[in-house]
Structure formats: structure tokens, C-alpha cells
């Protein structure tokens, strides 16, 4: 039986995600879908609209069979490290046969050739990237421009490819498969519907448009055509309970407090703060009163909005360069199960027989592993995940729902 690995955030699970799973299952009617999903904080430097167990339940009710959490130290990273952490986690399951992903552009050969270039990084290409960075361009823009300059005659086509967020992730997945020699058969499915940044609602609306509608309190009726019925029902349940929607803006005072009270040296130790960026953050924090103002005051041609938001997450969680170096050296060290179907339960048993890293199916498994491995990278990784959930619950609209310790008390979702 084919076991199809999918990397996702499901923020929230929408019709485009459903389309990907349905198309994937057409490859093999008996196939199972195993998802690696970001936890409560995401790759673009934001908290998820609803918590990780709810988003796992959405996926399971819409065709997934097993959902595993991508640890915080990989889920909030740039595209390459996000992809690397997720695919190494899929490898550690010891059961996944295929990697299924969506992209705006569906020419596997072209995407693979770009992935090979990024992996091999010829000297000429590397010099072009550095030259573009020296002019003050952000890394994504510098790399995009260098790629078009290097590839020459294909530059117009490449310009369109590199503006698609799913294309970028697809390229990084293919790059990691090559670099790590992973035993996955890649399967590319063309993305259906709106682009990631599109804010118009439609049957295949982007997650961005859906979140904006939720945060604007427009009501779920407006989203009835954009979400599967199960996603709508679960969102209605979470909104009624006061656990949704969650917004980055709720972190403004907490982040500003951290920035104003940290020393410049402490800021300089934070992951991805370099080249004097600590001074920019410190100055911006002193003149900002909201998250919107802070982002506006830090953003520049060199530093994209997404890069700034991710860095703010590193500040909030005091994620240092040394910690990230250790996490990357070891890779994911456990499989935290968020939910499973009856078919997924059989896969889980196979994983227990074959995986070389611990599997956490219950909260007490997490606590036991943490307490029995003091002063280790495993403990550090677990502590970050637990802290992420504890901070996330503080963002719930209903104060009575803001208890800590949810990772120790919440069982996997069973469908």
C-alpha cells in the first residue's frame, strides 16, 4: 500500500487542500495519507487561526489518515529549513513512500532543474546572489534575480514561477529530497484556485482570504462555499467556545515588552538577527504601540514582512543561533501524533515497529520523555513545543480557555 506524505499548515483546511488529497488518492485507491502539519505557530511567522488539534481534525474528516506535528523549531523557519525539517520527519516515520505537494506551476522537470541548481549552487550563480544582496535586496529577491540571470533565455518563465509561494516550497522539497537522498517518489499536483495572497472569496479561495474574513467577523455564511462542511462545523464549534479566531495582533504588547526589555547583546544572539538588525528592532519597539506599527517600522527593502514576522517569533521564544544549530544537526527527534483514522491507526502500529525515534501518542508520553532527558536537545525541542502551545492559548478570545499544559492533557483526535 502506498503511503502518501503531505506537508501542510491547514490554516484552516479549505477546498484547495481537499482537492490535493482527493487527487493524491486517485494515484492508488488503497493509499493512506500521512500529514506532517505545523503546530500552533506557522512558517510565515504567525499563530494559526485555530489550534493544532482542531486543524488535524479538519484534515482527518476530509481524507487524511494520520497527522503528525512538525516541531516548532522547524515550523517557523524559512522555506528551505521548513521543508528540510518536515521531510526528515516523514523519513523518520519509516513508512512513507511518496511525497505529494501542490504548486502553481506543474512542470516537474523545470522545478527539479531549479532545485538541482539550488542544491549544487554553482560558483557563477552564487556570485550573482551575493552581488544582488550587496545592492540591498532581500534574499528571496536576490536569489530570484540571480536565477533569472543565470538561466538566461528562460528568465521570463522563471519570474512567474518564483512568485508562487507553493512553487517555492515545491522547489525546496525537491532540493531536500536530492540533498538528503530521501526515498520518496515526488508527486506534483497543480494548485487549484486563488494564489496564496489573493483576498477574494471563492470556492477555491486562499487561506489568506479565509482568515481575513474570520478575523473581520464577517460570519461563517460568507465562507460556506470556500470550506468543506467539516471545516465550517469545526470553526463554528471553536468560535462558540472562544478558542478561535487567533490573531498575530494579540501578541503586540508581549512582543514589544520583549524587545524593549532585551539588551542589544541578547537580541544579537537571537536566530536570524545580524548585520545590525538588533538596532532596527530596538528603535522600532520604542516608537511603536501596535504590531502593525512595529512591522511597518522594521520592514525595509532588505527585510521582507514575512522575514520580520518570523524573526519576531524567534524573539518571543528566545530562539538563539546556538539552539537552531543544535536542532538542525539532530533533526526532528520525535513523532507527536495529533490524530488518526482507523486506517491511520494501522499505519501508527507499523511506525512503532520501524521508527528509530520515539512516538508520542499521549500527553504523558511527552512529559515522561522531557523529564527523563534533562539538558538534552530532545528536552529543548519538547520544551519549545510545550511553550508554543502555552503562549498560543493566551491568545484565545475567551479567557476561561487559556489554561497551560494542553500538550500534556489533550489526546490525539480519533476519527
C-alpha positions as CSV (number, residue, x, y, z in Angstrom):
1,X,0.0,0.0,0.0
2,X,1.3,3.5,-0.9
3,X,1.6,5.9,2.0
4,X,1.4,9.4,0.7
5,X,3.2,12.1,2.7
6,X,1.9,15.6,2.7
7,X,3.4,18.7,4.4
8,X,0.8,21.3,5.4
9,X,-0.4,24.0,7.7
10,X,-4.1,23.8,7.1
11,X,-4.7,27.3,8.3
12,X,-7.6,26.5,8.0
13,X,-8.3,23.3,5.9
14,X,-10.0,24.6,2.8
15,X,-11.3,23.3,-0.6
16,X,-7.8,23.5,-2.2
17,X,-6.4,21.2,0.5
18,X,-9.3,18.8,-0.1
19,X,-8.6,18.9,-3.8
20,X,-5.0,17.9,-3.2
21,X,-5.9,14.9,-1.0
22,X,-8.6,13.7,-3.4
23,X,-6.2,14.0,-6.4
24,X,-3.5,12.2,-4.4
25,X,-5.8,9.3,-3.6
26,X,-6.5,8.8,-7.3
27,X,-3.0,7.5,-7.6
28,X,-3.9,4.5,-5.6
29,X,-7.4,3.8,-4.2
30,X,-6.0,1.9,-1.3
31,X,-3.4,4.6,-0.4
32,X,-3.2,6.2,3.0
33,X,-2.4,9.9,3.6
34,X,0.1,10.8,6.3
35,X,0.3,14.6,7.0
36,X,3.1,16.4,8.7
37,X,1.4,19.6,9.9
38,X,2.8,22.7,11.6
39,X,1.8,23.2,15.2
40,X,0.3,26.4,16.7
41,X,2.9,28.8,15.0
42,X,3.5,28.8,11.3
43,X,6.1,29.3,8.6
44,X,5.1,32.9,7.9
45,X,5.7,34.0,11.5
46,X,2.1,34.0,12.7
47,X,-0.1,32.0,15.1
48,X,-2.6,29.6,13.4
49,X,-6.2,30.7,13.2
50,X,-7.2,27.7,15.3
51,X,-5.2,25.2,17.3
52,X,-3.3,22.2,16.0
53,X,-5.7,19.6,17.2
54,X,-8.7,21.3,15.5
55,X,-6.8,21.6,12.2
56,X,-5.7,18.0,12.5
57,X,-9.4,17.0,13.0
58,X,-10.3,19.0,9.9
59,X,-7.8,17.1,7.8
60,X,-8.8,13.7,9.2
61,X,-12.5,14.4,8.5
62,X,-11.6,15.4,5.0
63,X,-9.5,12.3,4.0
64,X,-6.2,12.3,5.9
65,X,-5.4,9.2,7.9
66,X,-2.6,10.3,10.2
67,X,-1.5,13.8,11.3
68,X,1.9,14.4,13.0
69,X,3.1,17.7,14.4
70,X,6.1,19.4,12.9
71,X,8.1,20.7,15.9
72,X,8.1,24.5,16.5
73,X,11.9,24.8,15.7
74,X,11.2,23.8,12.1
75,X,7.6,25.1,11.5
76,X,8.6,28.8,12.0
77,X,11.6,28.7,9.7
78,X,12.2,29.9,6.1
79,X,11.1,27.7,3.3
80,X,14.3,25.5,3.0
81,X,14.6,24.7,6.7
82,X,10.8,24.2,7.0
83,X,11.0,21.7,4.1
84,X,14.1,20.0,5.5
85,X,12.5,19.5,8.9
86,X,9.2,18.3,7.5
87,X,10.8,15.8,5.1
88,X,13.2,14.4,7.7
89,X,10.2,13.9,10.0
90,X,8.4,12.0,7.2
91,X,11.6,9.9,6.7
92,X,11.6,9.1,10.4
93,X,8.1,7.5,10.2
94,X,9.8,4.7,8.1
95,X,6.6,4.1,6.2
96,X,6.1,7.0,3.7
97,X,6.6,6.0,0.1
98,X,5.5,9.2,-1.8
99,X,5.7,13.0,-1.2
100,X,2.7,14.8,-2.6
101,X,2.7,18.5,-2.9
102,X,0.9,21.3,-4.8
103,X,2.3,24.1,-6.9
104,X,1.0,26.9,-9.1
105,X,3.3,25.6,-11.9
106,X,3.0,21.9,-12.8
107,X,6.2,21.3,-14.8
108,X,8.1,18.9,-12.6
109,X,11.2,19.0,-14.9
110,X,11.6,22.7,-14.6
111,X,11.0,22.8,-10.9
112,X,13.5,19.9,-10.5
113,X,16.1,21.7,-12.5
114,X,15.8,24.8,-10.2
115,X,16.0,22.5,-7.2
116,X,19.2,21.0,-8.6
117,X,20.7,24.4,-9.1
118,X,19.9,25.5,-5.5
119,X,21.4,22.2,-4.2
120,X,24.6,22.4,-6.2
121,X,25.0,26.2,-6.2
122,X,27.5,26.7,-9.0
123,X,30.1,29.5,-8.3
124,X,28.7,31.7,-11.0
125,X,25.2,31.6,-9.6
126,X,26.5,32.1,-6.0
127,X,28.3,35.2,-7.1
128,X,25.2,36.6,-8.7
129,X,23.2,36.1,-5.5
130,X,25.9,37.9,-3.5
131,X,26.1,40.7,-6.0
132,X,22.3,41.2,-5.7
133,X,22.4,41.1,-1.9
134,X,25.1,43.8,-1.9
135,X,22.7,46.2,-3.6
136,X,20.3,45.9,-0.6
137,X,17.9,43.4,-2.0
138,X,16.2,40.8,0.3
139,X,17.5,37.2,0.0
140,X,14.4,35.9,-1.9
141,X,14.6,38.8,-4.4
142,X,18.3,38.4,-4.8
143,X,18.0,34.7,-5.4
144,X,15.1,35.1,-7.8
145,X,17.0,37.7,-9.8
146,X,20.2,35.6,-9.8
147,X,18.3,32.6,-11.0
148,X,16.8,34.6,-14.0
149,X,20.3,36.0,-14.8
150,X,21.9,32.6,-14.6
151,X,19.2,30.8,-16.7
152,X,19.2,33.5,-19.3
153,X,16.7,32.6,-22.0
154,X,14.2,31.2,-19.5
155,X,14.1,34.3,-17.4
156,X,10.5,35.4,-18.2
157,X,9.1,32.0,-17.3
158,X,11.2,31.8,-14.2
159,X,10.0,35.2,-13.0
160,X,6.4,33.8,-12.9
161,X,7.5,30.6,-11.2
162,X,9.3,32.3,-8.3
163,X,6.4,34.5,-7.4
164,X,4.3,31.5,-6.3
165,X,4.6,30.5,-2.7
166,X,3.7,26.9,-3.4
167,X,6.2,26.8,-6.2
168,X,9.0,27.9,-3.8
169,X,8.1,25.2,-1.3
170,X,7.9,22.6,-4.1
171,X,11.4,23.5,-5.3
172,X,12.7,23.2,-1.7
173,X,11.0,19.8,-1.2
174,X,12.7,18.6,-4.4
175,X,16.0,20.1,-3.3
176,X,15.9,18.4,0.1
177,X,15.0,15.0,-1.5
178,X,18.1,15.3,-3.6
179,X,20.4,16.6,-0.8
180,X,19.3,14.1,1.8
181,X,18.8,11.2,-0.7
182,X,15.3,10.6,0.7
183,X,13.4,7.5,-0.6
184,X,10.3,9.4,-1.6
185,X,8.7,9.4,-5.1
186,X,7.7,13.1,-5.6
187,X,4.1,13.7,-6.9
188,X,3.2,17.2,-8.2
189,X,-0.4,18.3,-8.3
190,X,-1.3,21.6,-9.8
191,X,-2.8,24.1,-7.3
192,X,-6.4,24.8,-8.0
193,X,-7.9,28.3,-7.4
194,X,-6.6,31.5,-6.0
195,X,-3.0,32.4,-5.2
196,X,-1.8,32.5,-1.6
197,X,-2.0,36.3,-1.5
198,X,-5.4,36.6,-3.2
199,X,-8.0,38.1,-0.8
200,X,-11.2,37.4,-2.8
201,X,-13.5,34.7,-1.5
202,X,-14.4,32.0,-4.0
203,X,-15.0,28.2,-4.0
204,X,-11.2,27.8,-4.1
205,X,-10.3,30.9,-2.0
206,X,-6.8,31.2,-0.5
207,X,-6.2,30.6,3.2
208,X,-5.3,34.3,3.4
209,X,-8.8,35.4,2.2
210,X,-10.5,32.9,4.6
211,X,-8.5,34.1,7.6
212,X,-9.2,37.8,6.8
213,X,-12.9,37.0,6.7
214,X,-12.8,35.2,10.0
215,X,-10.8,38.0,11.7
216,X,-13.1,40.6,10.4
217,X,-16.0,38.7,12.0
218,X,-18.0,38.5,8.7
219,X,-19.6,35.3,9.9
220,X,-19.3,31.7,8.6
221,X,-22.0,32.0,6.0
222,X,-19.6,34.0,3.8
223,X,-17.2,31.1,3.9
224,X,-19.7,28.3,3.1
225,X,-18.5,27.9,-0.5
226,X,-14.8,28.2,0.4
227,X,-14.6,25.5,3.1
228,X,-15.6,21.8,3.3
229,X,-18.6,21.4,5.6
230,X,-16.5,19.7,8.3
231,X,-14.1,22.7,8.5
232,X,-17.1,25.0,8.8
233,X,-18.6,23.0,11.6
234,X,-15.3,22.8,13.5
235,X,-14.7,26.5,13.1
236,X,-18.3,27.2,14.4
237,X,-17.5,25.0,17.4
238,X,-14.2,26.7,18.2
239,X,-15.7,30.2,17.7
240,X,-18.6,29.4,20.1
241,X,-16.1,28.1,22.7
242,X,-14.0,31.2,22.4
243,X,-10.9,29.4,21.1
244,X,-10.9,31.0,17.6
245,X,-10.0,33.1,15.7
246,X,-6.5,33.8,16.9
247,X,-4.5,36.7,15.5
248,X,-0.9,37.9,15.4
249,X,-2.1,41.3,16.6
250,X,-2.9,39.8,20.0
251,X,0.9,39.4,20.6
252,X,1.7,43.1,20.1
253,X,2.3,44.1,23.8
254,X,4.1,40.9,24.6
255,X,6.5,41.3,21.7
256,X,7.0,44.9,22.4
257,X,7.7,44.1,26.0
258,X,10.3,41.6,25.0
259,X,12.0,44.0,22.6
260,X,12.1,46.9,25.0
261,X,13.5,44.8,27.9
262,X,16.1,42.8,26.0
263,X,19.6,44.1,25.7
264,X,21.2,44.6,22.3
265,X,23.6,41.7,23.1
266,X,20.6,39.4,23.9
267,X,18.9,40.4,20.6
268,X,22.1,39.8,18.7
269,X,22.1,36.2,20.0
270,X,18.6,35.6,18.5
271,X,18.4,33.5,15.4
272,X,18.5,35.5,12.1
273,X,19.3,38.8,13.8
274,X,22.5,40.1,12.3
275,X,24.0,43.0,10.3
276,X,22.7,45.5,12.9
277,X,19.1,44.3,12.7
278,X,19.0,44.4,16.5
279,X,19.4,48.2,16.4
280,X,16.5,48.4,14.0
281,X,14.3,46.3,16.2
282,X,15.2,48.2,19.3
283,X,14.4,51.6,17.7
284,X,11.2,50.4,16.2
285,X,10.0,48.9,19.5
286,X,10.5,52.3,21.2
287,X,8.3,54.1,18.7
288,X,5.6,51.5,18.1
289,X,2.4,50.8,20.0
290,X,0.9,48.1,17.9
291,X,2.0,45.1,15.9
292,X,1.1,46.8,12.7
293,X,3.3,49.8,13.6
294,X,6.2,47.6,14.6
295,X,6.2,45.7,11.4
296,X,5.9,48.9,9.3
297,X,8.8,50.5,11.3
298,X,11.2,47.5,10.9
299,X,10.3,46.5,7.3
300,X,12.7,47.6,4.6
301,X,13.7,46.7,1.0
302,X,16.2,44.3,2.6
303,X,13.9,42.7,5.1
304,X,10.6,41.4,3.9
305,X,7.4,41.4,6.0
306,X,7.5,37.6,6.3
307,X,11.2,37.6,7.4
308,X,10.4,40.3,10.1
309,X,7.4,38.3,11.4
310,X,9.4,35.1,11.7
311,X,12.2,36.9,13.5
312,X,9.7,38.3,16.0
313,X,8.7,34.8,16.8
314,X,12.3,34.0,17.5
315,X,12.5,37.0,19.8
316,X,9.3,35.9,21.5
317,X,10.6,32.4,22.2
318,X,14.2,33.5,22.7
319,X,15.3,31.1,20.0
320,X,19.1,31.5,19.7
321,X,21.6,30.8,16.9
322,X,23.2,28.1,19.0
323,X,19.8,26.3,19.7
324,X,18.9,26.3,16.0
325,X,22.3,24.9,15.1
326,X,21.7,22.0,17.5
327,X,18.2,21.4,16.2
328,X,19.4,21.3,12.6
329,X,22.3,18.9,13.5
330,X,19.9,16.4,15.1
331,X,16.8,16.9,13.0
332,X,13.3,16.1,14.4
333,X,13.7,13.8,17.4
334,X,10.1,12.5,18.0
335,X,6.8,12.0,16.3
336,X,4.0,13.7,18.1
337,X,0.7,12.2,16.9
338,X,-2.1,14.8,16.7
339,X,-4.8,12.5,15.3
340,X,-5.6,9.4,13.2
341,X,-8.3,7.4,11.5
342,X,-8.8,3.7,11.7
343,X,-6.5,3.2,8.7
344,X,-4.1,5.6,10.3
345,X,-4.1,3.5,13.5
346,X,-2.7,0.6,11.5
347,X,0.0,2.8,10.0
348,X,0.8,4.0,13.5
349,X,1.4,0.5,14.6
350,X,3.8,0.0,11.6
351,X,5.6,3.1,12.6
352,X,6.0,1.8,16.2
353,X,7.6,-1.3,14.7
354,X,10.0,0.6,12.4
355,X,10.7,4.1,13.5
356,X,14.0,4.9,15.2
357,X,12.7,7.9,17.2
358,X,10.0,7.9,20.0
359,X,6.4,8.3,19.1
360,X,4.2,10.4,21.4
361,X,0.6,9.3,21.3
362,X,-0.4,10.6,24.7
363,X,0.4,13.6,26.8
364,X,2.1,11.6,29.4
365,X,4.5,10.3,26.7
366,X,5.7,13.9,26.1
367,X,6.1,14.6,29.8
368,X,7.9,11.4,30.5
369,X,10.3,12.0,27.6
370,X,11.0,15.5,28.7
371,X,11.5,14.7,32.4
372,X,13.8,11.7,31.7
373,X,16.1,13.6,29.3
374,X,17.2,16.7,31.1
375,X,19.7,19.0,29.4
376,X,19.4,17.4,26.1
377,X,18.4,18.6,22.6
378,X,15.3,16.4,22.9
379,X,14.2,18.2,26.1
380,X,14.9,21.6,24.4
381,X,12.8,20.6,21.4
382,X,9.9,19.4,23.6
383,X,10.1,22.5,25.8
384,X,9.7,24.8,22.8
385,X,6.6,22.9,21.6
386,X,5.0,23.0,25.0
387,X,5.8,26.7,25.4
388,X,4.4,27.4,22.0
389,X,1.1,25.9,23.0
390,X,1.1,27.6,26.4
391,X,1.6,31.0,24.7
392,X,-0.9,30.2,22.0
393,X,-3.7,29.5,24.4
394,X,-3.2,33.0,25.9
395,X,-4.4,34.3,22.5
396,X,-7.8,32.7,22.8
397,X,-10.7,35.2,22.8
398,X,-12.3,33.5,25.8
399,X,-10.2,34.0,29.0
400,X,-11.6,30.8,30.6
401,X,-10.0,28.7,27.8
402,X,-6.4,30.0,28.4
403,X,-5.0,27.2,30.6
404,X,-1.5,26.0,30.1
405,X,-0.3,22.4,29.7
406,X,-2.6,21.4,26.8
407,X,0.2,19.2,25.3
408,X,0.1,17.1,28.5
409,X,-3.7,16.7,28.6
410,X,-5.0,16.7,25.1
411,X,-5.3,13.2,23.5
412,X,-5.0,12.6,19.7
413,X,-8.1,13.1,17.6
414,X,-9.6,9.8,16.6
415,X,-11.9,9.6,13.5
